[in-house]
Amino acid sequence: MWPWGHLAVGYLAYSGVRRTRTDRPPTGLEVVVLAVGTQFPDIVDKPLAWWFGVLPTGRSLAHSLVTASLVLAVAYWVCRRTKTRNLWAAFAVGYLSHPFADVLQPVLAGQYGQASFLLWPALSLPQSHPVALSTGGVSSDFVLELPFVVAATVLWLADGAPGVSQFLPSTVSLHREQ
């Protein structure tokens, strides 16, 4: 799955969790932390595998639920001490949505062995990543991710586009002065 697909899946999941628990949309800071969480496994694994050759594949250490449980336990401890458990929840949902989104397409295609990285090192890593199918010049990744991206964008806009204000100075006006 591409970064925007991970972000979309994570936003849909977290917005649902947030609304179920508080009946409010995510806050801007939660969305920023969520975004980091949705990309975290690739931020760790891809450079360590592709650039430094330390990991066997770009889906191993940080994509493993074994590592995720350790990272999330430490993050919970920190957030509990700083009274920011809502940020832990945002990061946790983003982080956990990533590896499960990565196995969505292979599992739908019946390639269950491609999900073994979820329990690495207890299970062996898949020999290769599944090959994306092509549907008339459009990759299956794109076809699978597009509904998630559209739905997440619509929901994010309906939620008031939380997170945008974290990147725009408060003095910037989005309206033309008269």
N, C-alpha and C positions, 0 to 999 in steps of 0.2 A: 504494500500500500504506500502511496506517496504521502509526503508530509501533510498536505492539505486534507487528504482523506483521514489521516490519523486525527488531525485537529477537529474535523467535522464529527467523527464518531465520538471523540472525547467530549465535545461540546454537547452533543445530543444526550449522552449519558449523564453528564454532570448537571445539565440544566434540569433533566428529569429528576435526579436525586435531590437537587436543591429545592425544586418546587414541591416535591413530595414531603420533604422535611420542614420547610419554612413557608411554603406558599408564596415565595418570592423568586425572582430570577437571580442568577449569579451576580455578584458584585464585580466591578472592574478588576480589582486586585486578584480575586479568585480566578477570573478568566485568564489573566496573565500567568498565574501559577499553573493553571490547568494546561495552558498552551505549552509551557515548559515540560510538564509531565507527559503530554502526548508525544513529545519528541525525544524524551530522555533516553529510551533504549537505543535509538539510532545515534544520538549524540555520543553515547558511550561506545557502543559496539562497532559502528562503521569505521571510525578512525583507528581504533585499536586493532581491527582486523585488516583493513585495507591499506592504511598508511604505515602502521608500526609492526604488523605481522605478529602481534602478541596473542590475538584470539584466532581460533580456527575459522570462524565465519562472522559475517556482519549481523548474524542472529544467534547469539550465544549467551554471553554473560548477563548483560542487562535485560535481555529478552526472557531469561529464565525466571520462572515464578519463585525459584529458590532464592535468587538474588533479590527479586522484587520484595519478598517478605522481609529480608534483612534491611534493605534500604528503607522500606516503609515503616518498619519498627523504629529505626533510628529517627526518621523524620517525624514520626508520631511523638516520640519522646521529646524532641526539640520543640515541636509545636504545642505540646501540652504544657511544657515549662514556660513558653512565651505566650500562652493563652491565645493561640491562633489555630485551633483545631480545624476551623473551616478551611484554612489554607492547606492543611494536611489532606483533608477530604478532596479538595480540588486536585492536588498533586496525585493522590492515590488513584482517583478515578481516571485521570489522564494517563498515568503510568500503566495501570492495569488494562485500560482499553487498547493500548498499543499492541501488545503481543497477541491479544485475542483477535484484533482486527487483522493482524498479519496471517492468522490461520483461517480466516473466514473463507477466502476463495479456495484454498486447497481442500478444506473440509467439505465445502459444498460440492467439490469435484470428486469426493470420495478418496482423496489422497491423505488419509489420516496420519500416515508416517511423517508427513511434513510438519506435524504439530509437535514432534518429539523435542524440539528445542525448548518448549515450555517447561520441561523438567530436566534440562541439562544442568549439571553433569550426571544426574542419576540415569538419564537415557542418552543414547548416542544421538548426535546431531544428524539431521537429514543429509544425504549425500550431495544434494543440490537443491536449489530453490525451484519451486514449480515454474514451469514456463507459462507465461501469460498467453492466452489464446487471442487470436485476432478475428474480429468480426467485421470484415469489409474495410480494413485499414484502421479500425478503432480497436485499441487494446481492451482486453477483458478487465484490466485494472480500472481503466477509465469508465467503462460501462458499469462496473460494480460500485465505484466510488461516487459517481455523479449524483445519484439520488441522495446519498448522505450529505454531500457538499451543499446541494440545493436546499435540503431540509434544514441543515444546520444554519445556513445563511439566513433563511426566512425566520427561523426561531431566534437567532441572534439579533436580527433587526427588530423583531417583535419584543425582545427583551430590552430594547433600548441601546443596542450596540455596546454592551459593557466591555470595558477594557480600552476603548479608544481614548478616553480622557487620560489614561496613564501615559500615552505617547504624545499627546498634544499639550503644549503649554496652556495654562489657564487663561493667559492673556490673548490667545488666538481666538478670534471670532469666526464662526463658520457662516455668519450672515453678513451680507454687504451693508456697510454703514451708509446712512442717508445724509 
